[in-house]
């Protein structure tokens, strides 16, 4: 199983989703995140993951071009997390597309907003895991 989480900056929502999915899916899936205009991982993303005992050490903002080609050719699910902005699109793929519109916590940066988004992502990723395994 190959899962790709996408948003614009790849600094908060998709990073949170990548960490949660890696934790829940473990070896059942390859999980990556990317952004159409990557910035850097928001400091509150790291703080929120650390507070929830989720691994954040290897997370970094990245574009699609930085992902392994073999992964990109065989993605099973592309999950976009944009709410108020235009989500990135990955053309020419047979991947199933899911859209989880979540407000960007970096727009009003405080730990509570990041935690709210993380909790919603945990719920959705857990449900997806139950459906797929």
QUINORKA-V869137 format. One record per helix or strand of 3 or more residues. SS is the DSSP state (h for helix, s for strand). FROM is the first residue (numbers start at 0). LEN is the number of residues. If there is no record, write none. Layout:
{{SS | FROM | LEN} {SS | FROM | LEN}}
//
This chain:
{{s | 1 | 6} {h | 12 | 16} {s | 29 | 6} {h | 42 | 9} {h | 63 | 3} {h | 68 | 5} {s | 76 | 4} {s | 95 | 4} {h | 104 | 4} {h | 110 | 22}}
//
